[in-house]
Amino acid sequence: MLREIVSGQRQEEGRSLRRRWFQGEGCDLFVWGEDTGDVVAFQLAWEHEGRERVVAWRRATGRFDVGAVDDGEANPERNHTPLLIDGGDSNDGRPLLDAQTLARLHADVTTLPEPLCRQLLDVLASIIPGQPE
């Protein structure tokens, strides 16, 4: 179940976009929406095989980016900024957004308020056709 972190809400300076942060067991969802409630972008992060993974979507491009987070902590003497790196496959070559992962994300998204829930379900359904809506 995803719950909203109210302190994570931010109005984008000079724009009519508002960022909202939702958190659930093992995942975080960041949503950028217009004042009308329409979603313009989101990032969904979750843990997979011991690494943080992210799927990002932007309405302007209609494109998904799937990646892994390089936490920048390879050298314990220096802290680096985390970066999103290409990570479309798991260590054994299986896709990160397999049916099982999507089913879990789908279950989390259904706990969100409408119309946010419907918009995200529509986007997730377009990743792998045949997923429940």
C-alpha positions in Angstrom: 0.0 0.0 0.0 1.3 3.4 -1.0 0.8 6.3 1.4 1.5 10.0 0.6 4.4 11.7 2.3 2.9 15.1 2.7 6.2 16.8 3.5 7.4 15.6 0.1 4.9 17.8 -1.8 6.6 20.6 -3.7 5.4 23.2 -6.1 7.8 23.5 -9.0 9.0 27.1 -9.0 7.7 29.2 -11.9 5.6 26.3 -13.2 2.1 24.9 -12.5 3.6 21.5 -11.6 3.3 19.9 -8.2 5.5 17.0 -7.1 4.0 14.3 -4.8 5.8 11.5 -3.0 4.2 8.2 -2.1 5.9 5.5 -0.2 5.1 1.8 0.2 6.8 -1.4 1.3 10.0 -1.5 -0.8 9.0 1.2 -3.2 8.8 5.0 -3.7 6.7 6.8 -6.3 7.3 10.4 -7.3 4.6 12.0 -9.4 4.7 15.4 -11.2 1.2 16.7 -12.0 -0.5 19.7 -13.3 -3.0 21.7 -11.3 -5.7 19.9 -13.2 -4.5 16.6 -11.7 -3.1 15.3 -15.0 0.1 13.4 -14.5 3.0 14.7 -16.7 5.8 12.5 -15.3 6.6 9.9 -12.7 9.4 7.8 -11.2 8.8 4.5 -9.5 11.7 3.0 -7.6 11.9 -0.4 -5.9 14.4 -2.9 -4.7 15.2 -5.8 -7.0 17.9 -8.4 -6.3 19.6 -6.1 -3.8 19.7 -3.0 -6.0 17.4 -0.1 -6.4 15.6 0.0 -9.8 13.7 2.8 -11.3 11.1 3.2 -14.1 10.6 6.8 -15.3 7.9 8.0 -17.7 7.3 11.4 -19.2 4.1 12.3 -21.0 5.9 14.7 -23.4 7.8 11.8 -24.9 5.5 8.9 -24.0 8.7 6.9 -23.3 9.8 4.7 -20.4 13.3 4.5 -19.1 14.2 1.6 -16.9 17.4 1.7 -14.9 19.3 0.9 -11.8 20.6 3.4 -9.3 24.4 3.6 -8.9 24.5 4.9 -5.3 28.0 6.3 -5.8 29.3 4.5 -2.8 31.9 2.2 -4.4 34.7 4.0 -2.4 33.7 4.4 1.2 36.0 7.4 1.6 34.0 9.5 -0.9 30.3 10.2 -1.2 29.1 10.6 -4.8 25.8 11.6 -6.1 23.5 8.7 -7.0 23.0 8.3 -10.7 20.4 6.4 -12.8 22.3 4.0 -15.1 21.0 1.7 -17.8 19.7 -1.4 -16.0 16.9 -2.9 -18.2 17.9 -6.4 -17.3 18.6 -8.2 -14.0 21.9 -9.9 -13.3 20.6 -13.1 -14.9 19.3 -11.4 -18.1 15.6 -11.4 -17.1 13.8 -8.1 -17.7 13.3 -6.0 -14.6 9.7 -5.2 -15.4 8.5 -8.8 -15.6 4.9 -9.8 -15.0 5.6 -10.5 -11.3 7.1 -7.1 -10.7 4.4 -5.3 -12.6 1.7 -7.2 -10.7 3.2 -6.0 -7.4 3.5 -2.4 -8.6 -0.1 -2.7 -10.0 -1.3 -3.7 -6.5 0.4 -0.7 -4.9 -0.9 1.8 -7.5 -4.5 0.6 -6.9 -4.3 2.1 -3.4 -3.8 5.6 -4.8 -6.7 8.1 -5.0 -8.5 8.7 -8.3 -7.8 10.0 -10.9 -4.1 9.4 -10.1 -4.7 5.7 -9.8 -6.4 5.4 -13.2 -3.7 7.4 -15.0 -0.8 5.4 -13.6 -2.6 2.1 -14.3 -3.1 3.1 -17.9 0.6 3.9 -18.2 1.7 0.7 -16.5 -0.6 -1.4 -18.7 1.2 0.0 -21.7 4.5 -1.3 -20.5 3.5 -5.0 -20.9 0.3 -5.6 -22.8 -2.2 -7.9 -21.1 -1.7 -6.6 -17.5 -4.8 -6.1 -15.5 -6.3 -2.6 -15.5 
